[in-house]
Amino acid sequence: MNQLQLFLPCAAGVEDYLALEVLRITGLPPGCITKQRGGVAVRTSFAHAMLLNLYSRLAQRVLVLLSYTEYRAEPDLYRAASEVAWERWFTPLESIKVEITAQHSPLNSLNFAALKIKDAVCDRFRTVANGVRPDVNTQWPDVRIYAHLTTDSCSLYIDTSGEPLFKRGWREDKGDAPLKETLAAAMIAASGWLEGEGDLQPLYDPCCGSGTILIEAAQMACNLPAGGQRRFAFEKYLPFRKSDWVAIQKEANDAVSMPARSQKPIIFGSDVAHRMVDFAQHNATRAGVAGVIEFRGGDALQRLPPIDVTAHGGVMLLNPPYGERIDIGGVARAERPGRSQRGPSHGSGIHRPAGPQAATGTRYEDHAANSADEPTRGGRFGARELPHMDNGGDFFSQLATHWKKNYAGWTAWMLTPDLKLPGKMRLKESRRVPMWNGPIECRLFRFDMVAGSARTREAASPDPPKPDGSL
Ligand SMILES: C[S@@+](CC[C@H](N)C(=O)[O-])C[C@H]1O[C@@H](n2cnc3c(N)ncnc32)[C@H](O)[C@@H]1O
């Protein structure tokens, strides 16, 4: 098990960051990995497969390539699958499931192809295990077998992860459109927030929903491994040595570094829907980073910076509400045509609310302490402006105006499927990174809010990092 060919699938657009992550986790030289569209291949050991499962924040799974053959029809798939020594990986007491992906396959039915592969695995076990064959379990299999078909080639993989790796084990409460943890981690990687020497800059998500971006970031900052709270399929496999795994887990635990209780948080989140803020808080607690993040309710169009960033700048990272999937709350919602200015809770109810409390999301109870004219410097979290109703009700142009006025020194990274967003915000992006949110093509736009100016800075647009770490 010292020379395995692993494949780590990831969202399109994330390959460069995943390649760097794999090198960092394994310590392997760049020559051991190959970047492919939608993933990274790496030649390495079973121990590294365990490490990658535990630490990777960007990979969807860790697969082991067990066969690569040409095929023309189903019998070729049967033959290929029956030649794999599955019995070296698991016993017939484990249940299996075969999953197929295909690109331009000439076969009529992928289901039938999967059936042939399943038959081959079971028949092989019947032969080598005295007639005993594994059961099929399509919901909770012990072993997932993946087949990837192209026009003429078939790759067979055994999955070492089990549940996909974006399931970290801490999320119970989710909002209407939660970001996958893997994509949140990709946004953080692209922003470079964790890179570089010295203290981390403050991080703020003003539309934090269930808190995914911030929880990922906080876990990274505390060196908490992504998979520290879940189990993996490899734990049931024959090459698995419990003592090796315990040693890996112990090393991971020893490397965790939580900030001192006296240290003030530098990671902040807010959302107009108070129900979301509750979700985020609960999720952060389960993820072990509740003490590291400060969550508050509030409208992104009204919240002032949670902390003074005059000295070193701050980073905003968000996937704001968009389109039909998620409705915009707060004053922009109230200003939409046909909506009562007194609050959307009295509105028509045609739009799906972002949460039961989204409709009443703008609360002003602490304005007595924070008038709009009061300076927000001094690191106070939770200062807000008085509500204002200017700018015709468009959320994004109002957000841009608000940022230009109040967020000098911050760099905002926004993930959106709206490729025209910079135009709508009348901001010039300094970088645009293509990323896919499932099937939706998105861009992660970067806007630099320049101190003392209602303009954004036009920065040179650096290329994504190369696997050798160079730019
Ligand atoms: C696409 S979701 C963000 C999902 C989040 N990243 C997660 O993983 O759960 C957009 C969020 O923006 C919030 N939202 C909508 N209008 C807002 C406003 N005016 N101010 C602040 N948050 C708002 C919604 O309540 C929703 O939680």
The ligand as a Gaussian input file, in Angstrom:
#p B3LYP/6-31G(d) Opt

LIG

0 1
 C      -26.521000      32.882000       0.081000
 S      -26.905000      33.086000       1.752000
 C      -25.357000      32.937000       2.584000
 C      -25.128000      31.529000       2.963000
 C      -23.976000      31.357000       3.910000
 N      -22.697000      31.606000       3.283000
 C      -24.041000      29.942000       4.471000
 O      -23.151000      29.169000       4.208000
 O      -25.011000      29.606000       5.140000
 C      -27.219000      34.793000       1.889000
 C      -27.564000      35.257000       3.281000
 O      -27.760000      36.660000       3.219000
 C      -28.714000      37.007000       4.181000
 N      -29.247000      38.348000       3.834000
 C      -30.201000      38.686000       2.960000
 N      -30.354000      40.021000       2.945000
 C      -29.472000      40.551000       3.836000
 C      -29.157000      41.859000       4.286000
 N      -29.782000      42.913000       3.804000
 N      -28.198000      41.996000       5.216000
 C      -27.553000      40.912000       5.744000
 N      -27.820000      39.642000       5.359000
 C      -28.753000      39.466000       4.415000
 C      -29.727000      35.899000       4.125000
 O      -30.456000      35.835000       5.351000
 C      -28.846000      34.681000       3.862000
 O      -28.533000      34.034000       5.077000

